[in-house]
Every structure is written in C-alpha cells, then in structure tokens.
Amino acid sequence: MHPGAPKIIAIDRDDHHAEHVGRTSDGRQFLLTTPFVPGPEGNEFVALYLFDAAGALLEAHVDEFGSRDAMDELARRRVYEARLAGLGEVSFERIEVAPFCVERFGVEFGLIPEEPENEDDTWWVAMEPGDYMAFGEPWDSGEYDT
C-alpha cells in the first residue's frame, strides 16, 4: 500500500451496498456486492470477496453479465443468491478488511486506495469498479459515501 493509505477499513452492514457483509462459520470475513463499469459500454458484475479473520484477501470470485441494458437480471440474481448460499451458515455483521485490488475481465476490482492529489486533499478508498462505496477517515467508522 502507499504510505498514508489505511491498513484496515471497517464496513458496517446496511440495507444498501453492504447488505451482505459478515463472517462465515469458519471465521472468514466476506463481502458480496454488485460492482459495475458505468456508461453505455459498461458492464455489470457479481463479486464475492473472502478474507481471513485478520482482513487479508483470500479469494475474489467475479462473475460478468454484460451491459446493464443487455444483461439477464434474473441470471445475475441467481448467481448472486448462489454465491451467498455457497458460503453456508453466516452472520451478517461488521467486517474489517485490508484494501486490495485484483484484475478480472481487464478491469480492476477491489477496495482501492486513492492518493490525495494535493496536500489539502485526504486519502479515500473506493470500491471499484463503479466507485459506489467511498471510505474516508476515520477508517474504523464503518461508514461510506455513495
């Protein structure tokens, strides 16, 4: 990570983008989400990220569904539900995970730190692609901007 970037970010469960975050019965942390590449040439995805108990990324499962206009919404919903069911018994709760970045389908996915552009700016960590969850200090707040 870049100097100044957070080592761990807290994500509280909510009814929006962080509905399905928590822990598996074996103690792993997880985040199930629907990233997207915006625009007419964009793409829709289902992403399941699995972390160890300390917050390090273990696995990233990303499924691609094409553009929002052309995708099969039912197929995406089925994959999302299957990914959730595949976790087994879970508890939905706050997670604390390290920023990470993986590439799938030629796109960067993850909680990616954004370095300040000038000395008056602050660090941000964005859920990519789509920049639909943006985390700022304090990193342990569990809250994000959309």
ABEGO torsion letter per residue (X at the ends): XBBGBBABBBBBBBABAAABBEBBAAGBBBBBBBBBBBEAABBBBBBBBBBBAAGBBABBBBBBAEBAAABBAAAAAAAAAAAAAAAEBBBBBBBBBBBBBBBBGGBBBEBBBBBBABAABBBBBBBOBGGABBBBOBAAAGBBBX
